[in-house]
Amino acid sequence: MTSSTGTTLDARRARYVEHVLALHDRMSLAGLAEHADPLYLARRPDGLTVLALPQSRLPERYRLAIYGFRLAQYLRSRFASDRVVFDRGLFAEPLGAGHGEEIHFLAMEESTGAILRYVSVVATTDSAALPVTHPDRTPFPCEVAHGINLFDHVPQDEPVTGHEVWEIKRLMQRPSQRDTSPAQRLRLSLELMLGFYTVLAALSPRPKFLVGDGEEGLAVRRLARSLRDVTVIEGTCPSLSEDDLLFPAYVERAVVKPFVANVPRGEELDQLVRWLEQALEATNPLAGFQQLVGRVGGEIRRVRI
C-alpha cells in the first residue's frame, strides 16, 4: 500500500513538473520593453532584443514570467526541488528572503517573446551603507549557503559598503540554444555582457565587487573572461535546508565555490564596454571574443579557509 501510494505521488509530482515546464516553454514576454522602464534596451535588425530591467519597475505579470523561466530551467537542471515545487504548488520561483533590488538581464527573441539567455544581480537589503565586514550587515544569499562573510577572507584596499556589492545569479539559457551554432552562442554572450556592464557603469553608487558562487569550470571561468580579478574561496561546505527550493543546487552540482570579483571603475569600465562593442562588430565572432578575453587578461586567485 505504501509503495503504491508513493508511486502515485511520484507520478502526480512528475505530471505537475511537466505542466510547469510546458507552461513556461509557451510563455511569451512580447511587449516587455513597452510595459516596463528598461535601464538598457538594444534592438538588433535580426530580431534579437537585449534589455535590463530593475524588479522595482517590473509589472507583476512579467516578474512571474521571468521567475517562471528561472524555475523551469532549474527544474530541468535538477537544481530546484521538484518535491518543494509540487508540495507548494509553485509555478514560478518565489521571492527569496534577503533579496534587495534585483536587475534582470535578458536576451530575447522579439517575434516570440522567448528568453534566450538570462542573468541577474541582486543588491543588499540593508538600508544603511554598512561596511562589508560589519557584523550587522545582512549576508548575501551565497554567503548564507556557504556560512561565511566573503569579505572576512578577501581584503579590500579601500573602504567598501554593502551598497557597493551585488550578487550575480542565475546565468542560464533556453535549452534550444544549446543546438545553435557556436557563433550564435558567442554573440548572445557578448550582447548580454554589453548590456550588463553598460548598466553597472550607470549605477549609483558604482559597484566595486560582484559576489556569487558556482562551479569553477563554468560560472567562475566565464566571469574571468570579462573581469581581470576574481578571487575564489576554497574549503567551504555549502548547503541549504531540504525545505529550501534550491537545496539540490548544492547537491547535484560538482564542487560549488564562492567568489568575489573586482568590478572595474571609471575609464577601465568604459574601456571594457568599448571592447565588447568592438567584439560584436567583428566579422568573425570567435576572433572578436578571443580578442576580448586576451585584452581583459582575467586572473583567478585563490584563498583557502
Secondary structure as UniProt FT lines:
FT   HELIX           2..26
FT   TURN            30..31
FT   HELIX           32..35
FT   STRAND          40..43
FT   TURN            45..46
FT   STRAND          48..54
FT   HELIX           55..57
FT   HELIX           60..76
FT   TURN            77..78
FT   HELIX           82..88
FT   TURN            97..98
FT   STRAND          102..109
FT   TURN            110..113
FT   STRAND          114..122
FT   TURN            132..133
FT   TURN            135..136
FT   HELIX           141..146
FT   HELIX           150..152
FT   HELIX           162..164
FT   STRAND          165..173
FT   HELIX           175..179
FT   HELIX           182..202
FT   STRAND          209..215
FT   HELIX           216..220
FT   HELIX           221..224
FT   TURN            225..226
FT   STRAND          229..234
FT   TURN            242..243
FT   TURN            245..246
FT   HELIX           247..250
FT   TURN            251..252
FT   STRAND          256..262
FT   HELIX           267..281
FT   HELIX           285..296
FT   STRAND          299..304
//
